[in-house]
Structure formats: C-alpha cells, structure tokens
Amino acid sequence: MAMRLAVPFYCCLTLALTGCTSARDELPPTTQQIELQRYQGTWYELARLPMFFQRNCVQSEAHYGLREDGRIDVTNRCLEKDGQRNEARGVAEPQVPGRTDKLWVRFDNWFSRLAPGLTKGEYWVLYHDADYHMALVGHPNREYLWLLSRTPTVSPQAREQLLAQARKLGYPTDRLIWRQANP
C-alpha cells in the first residue's frame, strides 16, 4: 500500500523538478498536431529513459481517454519486478489552446492537490507513425523519453525506426531501459 502512494508522489516530484531544469539551446521538434481521437486508447511502453518513479517497473502501459471538456484522462500502469502492480491517474491538457502536441500532465495525489502549480509535467508528442501505432513522447530537456506502441512488442524494423527517430531528435538512446517480455 505504501508503494502505491509513493509512485504518484515521486512521479509528481520528478515532473515538478524537471519543470525547473533548463532546456538545451535547441528544443526537439514535435508533431505539431495529433488527432486526439486516434491517439487515445492503450499505449505500451517499449522502452524509456530512466525515471525515478518507474525504477522498479518491468512493464508499463498508458491509457488515454478524451473527456467532454477537451482534456485527456491518463492512467499509467506498471508491473514491478516483484509482481506488484501500481497505477497512477491524472489529467492532460494542451499547453497552448488548440495545439495537441505539447501537453501538461498532472497526476492526482496529495502533493498535486497541495501544490498544483508545481506538479504538472511536460508531455511532448515528438513522433507518431501515420497509423498511430507507434509514438515517441518526451520532455524537451531530453532527460525523459518513452518509445510507445499499440502492442507490447514490435518488429525489429519498427524498433529501429523509433530508435532512429529518437537519435535524430538528440535523445540518448544508449541509456534506454527496455520492456521485459516475461518478468
């Protein structure tokens, strides 16, 4: 039970602290717009750059659902090394009205209710394929990155396509932590 409370707390703390870091001189380009209807649903994390709040996760997935108010419900689920499952719920909204590629995400926990201005994290959609089957999501400071797919595994060609795109955008792909097939 304590771990269930710790994951959202550390998530918000990490996101709040990354908001205070300075970005590199050249920010990575984003997709400019995403069709939120097509983007919603389940995305499986294929790989990620190390995140403190995900330090014990061996399999993660995110669920996005459009709300009537134009915001997006976010549910992140994690299977840990020891078999424990954790979940964090939040809401995403555009950083700039009308633009869907750069979102603020705030997870619902006691810390975000105490300091709402400090707990929103930047979620930039850097790339998605034409069919919305694969995506790259990251932070503009390039410290955080997620390689996402609609399926828990992808072909070697799809994997290389995502890696090449991440390298092109300046993300350190040599530090990626990959999803474990059978924990």
N, C-alpha and C positions, 0 to 999 in steps of 0.2 A: 504494500500500500504506500509506503514512504517513497518508493521508486516512482510510482505513478504520479505523485505530486512533484517529485524532483525533476522529471523530464520536462514538463511545461515550464517550470521555473527556470531551469538552465537554458531552455530554448529562448525564452524571452530575454534573459540576461545576455545571452550571446548576441541575439539580434539587436538589443539596445546598445551593446558595446560596439558592434560593427557599424552602427549608425554614426558613431563618434570618430571612426577612423577616416583618414583622408584617402580619397581615391587616387589612382595613378593619374598622370597627366592626361592620358587618352583613355576615355571610358569605352568599354566594349559596346559595339552597336547592338541594338535589339531588333526584333522582328518588325517593329513599328506598330503593328496591329495584330491581334489574334482574334479569331472568331470564338468568342466565349462559349457559344453553344457547342461548337466542335471540340473545344479544349476541355470542357467539363467531363467528369467521369473519373475512372481509376487510372492512375499512372504508377508504374512500378519503378523503383529506383534500381537502375543497373549498377551505378557507381556514384560516388560522391567524394568531394574533398573532405578531409577530416573535420568533423563538427563535434564539439564537446558533448552536446546533448544527445548525439547519436553514437557515442563512443562504444556502446555495447550492442548496437544494432547489427544484425547479420542479414536481415531482410526488412526492407521498408517499402511502404506504398503511401500514396497520397490520393485522396478523393476530393474532387472539386464539384460543387453544385451551385448553379446560378440561383440567386434569390430574386424575388419580385422587385426589391429595391435596387437592383443592379449590382449589388455586391456578390461575393462568392463565399459560400461556406467551404471551409477547409478542414479536413480530418486527416491527420497523419497517423499511421500505424507502424509499429516497429516490433519485430520479433527479435528478442535478445539471445545472446549466446546460451543462457541458461534455460531457454524455453519460455520465459516470461514475455507477455505481450503488453505493450504500452500504447496509449492513444493520447493525442493532443488535438483539441478542436480550436478553430479560430475563424476569422473572417478576413477576406482580402477585398481591397478596393483600389481603384485606379489612383495612382499618384497625381495624375493630371486628368481631369474630367474628359471623357471621350477617347482617351488612349488606353489600350488594354495590354500593352506590352510591359509596362512598369507598374507594379502593384505594391501597396503596403499590406503587410500581413500582421495581424495581431492575434495572438493566442489567448484564450480565455483562462485566466488563472488569477490567483490573489494578487500577484505582482502587477499584472496588467491593469487590474482594477485600481490598485494603489497609485500607480504612475503611468497612466495611459499614454502620455506623450513620449515616454522613454522606451516603450516596449513594442513599437512597430518595426518590422524588418523589411528591407527592400528585397523584392522578388522580381527579377528581370527575366522575361522570356527572351532568350538570346537566339533561339533557333527552334523551328519545328519543320518537319517534312510536310509535303503537300497534303498528305492524308491524315495528318495529326496522329501518327502512330509513334513518332519519336520526337523528343524535345530536349533542349538544353536550357536549364534555368540556373541563374547565378546571381551573385552580388557584384555590383560594379567595381568593388575593390579587388576582385578576382581571388579572394580568400575562400569563397564558398561556391560550389558548383554541384549540380545534380544532373546526371545523364538519365533520362526517363524514357520509358517505353510503355505501350499499352499491354505488353506481355512481359512476364518475368525474365525471359531470355530473348536474345535476338541473334541473327546470323552474324558470322564473322564480318561480312561486308557492312552490315548496318552498324555494328560496333565500331569499325574503323571509320565509317562516315561520321559518327558522333565524335570520336576522338580527334579526327582531322579538323572538324569544325571548332572544337574546344581549343585545340592548339592554335588555330588561325586567330582566335579571339584573345589569345595570350594567357590562357589558364594553364596551370602546371599539372598536366595530365599524368606525370610520373608519380604524383602523390595520391592518385585516386584509390579509394577503397571499394572493392567490387563486391557485389551481392553474392552471398554464399548460396549455392544451389541446394544443398542438404545440410542444414546446421546440425 
